[in-house]
Amino acid sequence: MAKSLFVKAEELQELLGISRSESYRIIKKLNDDLKEKGFIVLSGRVSRKYLEEMIYGYPTDTRQEIIGTAFPF
């Protein structure tokens, strides 16, 4: 099954090993950043690509060039 374009709080919680409330706080922060940049956001979920960029510090395409594959989440 292909991964969704968006990450929900439950998946973020498992990925980072944090509480559900902390995962919602992170999603809200990332969505607020995206809103300021003019993007449309969905409450309770965040763009998988943007999340990866913010966690790892570089875009998915660059990561693929460096290690040969995107992070599998």
C-alpha angles and dihedrals in degrees: 000000000000119000118252122251087241135056119219126208093259093057093045089050092055094041096053099027093238135132122276092246091052091051090053090049091053092047091050091050093049092046091050088053091050092048090054088054090053100257125139111241136195118227114244095018137068135203109273091217094051092046091053091049092050095045099043099029100235137069122268093249092057091048090054090054092049102045102014096244141055119249104272100238 
